[in-house]
């Protein structure tokens, strides 16, 4: 088990260097490294590459959790330690297991699944409390919709008051939130 304090970052594999989403994830990686965090991602391209690259530029250590399931995907060059799993599900749970905190960047269905699984694990206390931030307002409509459904029973659902998932306005704010809340 790594001894560093690790933040797992979820996000799309689609953004390319120079795009807004790529550069925002790169800034996030630098900000996390500045706060002393090692950065873990899915290890491939897009946001995963950008956050790993930013962390390396900031002097941090990076982990990439990959899976044999993704036959054509290649490990990005900014990853220091590859953790290889066989299946998509094993990969997801290793990304969660390694982390002391989480950030979800903009993404598609894969990122949505990652966000939902971590959120539910925190909500049901399946794992110890860990800080979780989403970057920007991309996920806010989904968070709001789920919270709206649950507001009828706020005493029975700890997320009803928004304590489990924090919406960060910027990469620096996300990194600061994790810095303030990682135990």
Order of alpha helices (4+ residues) and beta strands (2+ residues): beta-alpha-beta-alpha-beta-beta-alpha-beta-alpha-beta-alpha-beta-alpha
